[in-house]
Amino acid sequence: MSNKTETNITLERIKELKGNDSQEVFAQKIHTTQSNISKMLKGMTPPSAATLTELAKTYHVSVDWLLGLSDEKETEPKVQSHKLTAETITYADAMAVLEVLYEKGSIDVGYDYNSYNSEPDPSMILVKDKVLAYFLDNRFRYSGGSQNIYDIWLKQAMAIYDKFLLLQWTDSVNAIYEQNVPNPLSDEAIASLIDDIANDRLEVVQTQSDGFMNIPDDTLPFQ
C-alpha cells in the first residue's frame, strides 16, 4: 500500500470520527487547535503521533485502524455498566470502568480532601462529572429506605440515562452545567441538559471577575 493511499485512508477515518462535530468541538475533544484540525482535514499536514494517540484514546479505536493498517476498529468492547452484576463482574470489568471514567474526565484519581501539599493517595477518587455525582447523591438517599422504592428509582434512572453517551467532562462542560443546572433537579431535567451539552446548544457565559470583592469606598476603614 502506498503512502498516499494510507494517508487518504487515515484522513477518511479521522473524518468518520469527527462526524458532525464542528472543527472547534473536534479540536477540544482531542486537545488540539482548530487551526491544526483545519490543516489536517484539508490534507495540508498529516496527523502527528500525539494527535493519533489522542484520537485513539478519545474514540477507543486502534492507531493501526487510523493508519489503515488494520480493519479492527475498536480497541476494547464498550463498557455497559448497567449490564454488569455483582455475581458476574470481574476485576477486569471494574478496572475497565475506572479507566474509561478517568479518560472521560469523569473522575480524578489521587484526590484527598484532607491533605495539603502531601503526596496524593491513588486510592482516593473524586467524582467530577456532576451527572454522576447527582446519581450518587440520589443513590445515597434512596438506598436508606425501602428496597422496592430503590429498585424502582434505579430502573427508571437507568432507562433515562441509557440514551446518552458519557460526556467528556472538561472545564468548559463543567462551567456550562453549573450555569444551566436545572431547578428543581430531576433525572429528566438533567438528561435534557446532557442532550443540550452534547449537541452544542449551550455555551459558557463569560462573567467579569478580577478575583477581588467589590467593596464600596465608604465602607473601607481608611479613606
Kinemage of the C-alpha trace (Angstrom):
@kinemage 1
@onewidth
@group {chain A} dominant
@subgroup {mainchain}
@vectorlist {calphas} color= white
{ca met a 1} P 0.000 0.000 0.000
{ca ser a 2} L 1.434 3.386 -0.975
{ca asn a 3} L 1.954 6.218 1.491
{ca lys a 4} L -0.580 8.314 -0.432
{ca thr a 5} L -3.233 5.599 -0.108
{ca glu a 6} L -2.509 5.211 3.611
{ca thr a 7} L -2.810 8.987 4.060
{ca asn a 8} L -6.167 9.013 2.275
{ca ile a 9} L -7.464 6.192 4.460
{ca thr a 10} L -6.265 7.956 7.609
{ca leu a 11} L -7.950 11.186 6.564
{ca glu a 12} L -11.227 9.429 5.776
{ca arg a 13} L -11.184 7.620 9.101
{ca ile a 14} L -10.462 10.835 11.001
{ca lys a 15} L -13.399 12.471 9.213
{ca glu a 16} L -15.524 9.477 10.215
{ca leu a 17} L -14.644 10.038 13.884
{ca lys a 18} L -15.288 13.765 13.593
{ca gly a 19} L -18.807 13.118 12.325
{ca asn a 20} L -20.996 16.210 12.530
{ca asp a 21} L -18.863 17.926 15.158
{ca ser a 22} L -17.563 21.367 14.298
{ca gln a 23} L -13.813 21.747 13.932
{ca glu a 24} L -13.732 23.643 17.232
{ca val a 25} L -15.564 20.888 19.135
{ca phe a 26} L -13.484 18.151 17.485
{ca ala a 27} L -10.301 20.013 18.401
{ca gln a 28} L -11.388 20.306 22.043
{ca lys a 29} L -12.100 16.591 22.241
{ca ile a 30} L -8.602 15.620 21.119
{ca his a 31} L -6.806 18.512 22.836
{ca thr a 32} L -5.520 20.402 19.827
{ca thr a 33} L -6.369 23.626 17.997
{ca gln a 34} L -8.986 24.357 15.354
{ca ser a 35} L -6.185 25.510 13.073
{ca asn a 36} L -4.455 22.129 13.292
{ca ile a 37} L -7.736 20.357 12.596
{ca ser a 38} L -8.387 22.541 9.543
{ca lys a 39} L -4.944 21.856 8.075
{ca met a 40} L -5.254 18.143 8.787
{ca leu a 41} L -8.714 17.803 7.204
{ca lys a 42} L -7.525 19.673 4.101
{ca gly a 43} L -4.605 17.261 3.789
{ca met a 44} L -2.084 20.047 4.288
{ca thr a 45} L -0.407 18.406 7.274
{ca pro a 46} L -0.547 14.766 8.403
{ca pro a 47} L -1.756 13.984 11.929
{ca ser a 48} L 1.058 13.943 14.454
{ca ala a 49} L 1.779 10.961 16.683
{ca ala a 50} L 0.260 12.901 19.595
{ca thr a 51} L -2.923 13.572 17.603
{ca leu a 52} L -3.231 9.915 16.607
{ca thr a 53} L -2.801 8.913 20.232
{ca glu a 54} L -5.496 11.350 21.377
{ca leu a 55} L -7.859 10.134 18.655
{ca ala a 56} L -7.310 6.531 19.659
{ca lys a 57} L -7.807 7.298 23.347
{ca thr a 58} L -10.852 9.542 22.938
{ca tyr a 59} L -12.726 7.391 20.426
{ca his a 60} L -11.438 3.988 21.619
{ca val a 61} L -10.051 2.999 18.250
{ca ser a 62} L -6.698 1.496 17.401
{ca val a 63} L -3.884 3.541 15.881
{ca asp a 64} L -3.413 0.768 13.330
{ca trp a 65} L -7.035 1.277 12.210
{ca leu a 66} L -6.462 5.022 11.906
{ca leu a 67} L -3.382 4.424 9.771
{ca gly a 68} L -5.176 1.924 7.529
{ca leu a 69} L -3.011 -0.945 8.727
{ca ser a 70} L -5.931 -2.864 10.226
{ca asp a 71} L -9.672 -3.204 9.778
{ca glu a 72} L -10.124 -3.830 13.508
{ca lys a 73} L -11.584 -0.517 14.639
{ca glu a 74} L -12.270 -0.684 18.360
{ca thr a 75} L -9.515 -1.427 20.841
{ca glu a 76} L -11.876 -2.702 23.526
{ca pro a 77} L -15.527 -3.566 23.932
{ca lys a 78} L -17.780 -0.779 25.094
{ca val a 79} L -18.388 -0.848 28.810
{ca gln a 80} L -22.063 -1.304 29.654
{ca ser a 81} L -22.013 -0.990 33.418
{ca his a 82} L -25.769 -1.439 33.789
{ca lys a 83} L -25.407 -4.951 32.319
{ca leu a 84} L -22.871 -5.908 34.968
{ca thr a 85} L -23.988 -7.714 38.098
{ca ala a 86} L -22.383 -8.376 41.459
{ca glu a 87} L -22.336 -12.062 40.558
{ca thr a 88} L -20.609 -11.727 37.185
{ca ile a 89} L -18.356 -8.642 37.347
{ca thr a 90} L -14.643 -9.358 37.180
{ca tyr a 91} L -11.737 -7.217 38.336
{ca ala a 92} L -11.027 -6.521 34.665
{ca asp a 93} L -14.587 -5.198 34.260
{ca ala a 94} L -14.180 -2.889 37.259
{ca met a 95} L -10.770 -1.718 36.050
{ca ala a 96} L -12.196 -1.038 32.570
{ca val a 97} L -14.981 1.099 34.059
{ca leu a 98} L -12.497 3.111 36.146
{ca glu a 99} L -10.180 3.572 33.167
{ca val a 100} L -12.987 4.839 30.935
{ca leu a 101} L -14.230 7.228 33.640
{ca tyr a 102} L -10.707 8.594 34.097
{ca glu a 103} L -10.176 9.059 30.344
{ca lys a 104} L -13.521 10.866 30.045
{ca gly a 105} L -12.605 13.255 32.857
{ca ser a 106} L -15.483 11.919 34.969
{ca ile a 107} L -13.238 11.158 37.933
{ca asp a 108} L -9.941 12.350 39.307
{ca val a 109} L -7.634 9.864 40.971
{ca gly a 110} L -5.345 10.652 43.886
{ca tyr a 111} L -7.531 13.406 45.307
{ca asp a 112} L -7.583 13.927 49.074
{ca tyr a 113} L -9.866 16.474 50.752
{ca asn a 114} L -7.869 16.415 53.983
{ca ser a 115} L -4.340 16.904 52.725
{ca tyr a 116} L -2.305 19.975 51.851
{ca asn a 117} L 0.916 19.699 49.885
{ca ser a 118} L 1.095 15.995 50.710
{ca glu a 119} L 1.607 13.001 48.476
{ca pro a 120} L -1.560 12.087 46.526
{ca asp a 121} L -3.360 8.950 47.627
{ca pro a 122} L -4.115 6.883 44.468
{ca ser a 123} L -6.986 5.137 46.257
{ca met a 124} L -8.884 8.426 46.631
{ca ile a 125} L -11.352 9.181 43.825
{ca leu a 126} L -13.118 12.492 43.203
{ca val a 127} L -16.237 12.371 41.044
{ca lys a 128} L -16.003 15.430 38.760
{ca asp a 129} L -18.916 14.602 36.459
{ca lys a 130} L -21.881 16.388 38.066
{ca val a 131} L -24.357 13.964 36.472
{ca leu a 132} L -22.664 11.004 38.153
{ca ala a 133} L -22.425 12.996 41.385
{ca tyr a 134} L -26.193 13.580 41.251
{ca phe a 135} L -26.739 9.859 40.674
{ca leu a 136} L -24.607 9.011 43.711
{ca asp a 137} L -26.475 11.560 45.822
{ca asn a 138} L -29.803 10.009 44.831
{ca arg a 139} L -28.436 6.541 45.425
{ca phe a 140} L -27.464 7.540 48.950
{ca arg a 141} L -30.944 8.920 49.623
{ca tyr a 142} L -32.946 6.054 48.124
{ca ser a 143} L -30.754 3.245 49.473
{ca gly a 144} L -31.631 4.262 53.029
{ca gly a 145} L -35.313 3.470 52.555
{ca ser a 146} L -37.430 0.735 51.062
{ca gln a 147} L -35.579 -1.701 48.800
{ca asn a 148} L -38.586 -1.743 46.495
{ca ile a 149} L -38.545 2.048 46.101
{ca tyr a 150} L -34.786 1.960 45.498
{ca asp a 151} L -35.148 -0.701 42.795
{ca ile a 152} L -37.895 1.308 41.046
{ca trp a 153} L -35.805 4.505 41.134
{ca leu a 154} L -32.688 2.718 39.840
{ca lys a 155} L -34.571 1.094 36.968
{ca gln a 156} L -36.118 4.424 35.959
{ca ala a 157} L -32.775 6.262 36.178
{ca met a 158} L -31.021 3.645 34.038
{ca ala a 159} L -33.771 3.859 31.402
{ca ile a 160} L -33.447 7.658 31.238
{ca tyr a 161} L -29.647 7.866 31.028
{ca asp a 162} L -29.205 4.849 28.751
{ca lys a 163} L -29.967 7.110 25.776
{ca phe a 164} L -26.948 9.377 26.342
{ca leu a 165} L -23.238 8.822 25.814
{ca leu a 166} L -20.951 9.814 28.655
{ca leu a 167} L -19.798 13.414 28.231
{ca gln a 168} L -16.120 14.316 28.069
{ca trp a 169} L -16.095 16.248 31.342
{ca thr a 170} L -13.899 19.261 30.619
{ca asp a 171} L -13.700 22.580 32.442
{ca ser a 172} L -15.973 24.154 29.824
{ca val a 173} L -18.569 21.381 30.157
{ca asn a 174} L -18.450 21.783 33.915
{ca ala a 175} L -18.989 25.534 33.559
{ca ile a 176} L -21.918 25.046 31.177
{ca tyr a 177} L -23.501 22.542 33.565
{ca glu a 178} L -23.082 24.854 36.541
{ca gln a 179} L -24.553 27.806 34.639
{ca asn a 180} L -27.568 25.814 33.425
{ca val a 181} L -28.200 23.359 36.254
{ca pro a 182} L -31.967 22.749 36.338
{ca asn a 183} L -34.095 23.810 39.284
{ca pro a 184} L -35.688 21.714 40.588
{ca leu a 185} L -33.290 18.854 39.910
{ca ser a 186} L -34.630 15.680 38.367
{ca asp a 187} L -33.248 12.874 36.239
{ca glu a 188} L -35.387 14.023 33.315
{ca ala a 189} L -34.193 17.637 33.573
{ca ile a 190} L -30.546 16.610 33.821
{ca ala a 191} L -30.964 14.258 30.857
{ca ser a 192} L -32.292 17.205 28.840
{ca leu a 193} L -29.249 19.259 29.872
{ca ile a 194} L -26.930 16.415 28.817
{ca asp a 195} L -28.586 16.430 25.405
{ca asp a 196} L -28.128 20.201 25.068
{ca ile a 197} L -24.446 19.986 26.021
{ca ala a 198} L -23.764 17.001 23.750
{ca asn a 199} L -25.316 18.810 20.777
{ca asp a 200} L -23.537 22.137 21.436
{ca arg a 201} L -26.724 24.083 22.094
{ca leu a 202} L -25.185 25.822 25.094
{ca glu a 203} L -22.049 27.906 25.538
{ca val a 204} L -20.102 29.146 28.509
{ca val a 205} L -21.334 32.555 29.601
{ca gln a 206} L -18.303 34.700 30.345
{ca thr a 207} L -18.515 36.744 33.531
{ca gln a 208} L -16.254 39.605 34.518
{ca ser a 209} L -14.317 38.850 37.653
{ca asp a 210} L -10.940 40.132 38.720
{ca gly a 211} L -10.768 37.942 41.784
{ca phe a 212} L -11.431 40.793 44.237
{ca met a 213} L -14.534 41.678 46.178
{ca asn a 214} L -16.267 44.817 45.014
{ca ile a 215} L -16.484 46.819 48.258
{ca pro a 216} L -17.896 50.374 48.190
{ca asp a 217} L -15.338 53.019 49.155
{ca asp a 218} L -17.441 54.379 52.026
{ca thr a 219} L -17.288 51.015 53.809
{ca leu a 220} L -13.489 50.887 53.942
{ca pro a 221} L -11.844 51.544 57.320
{ca phe a 222} L -9.491 54.048 55.722
{ca gln a 223} L -10.024 56.861 53.207
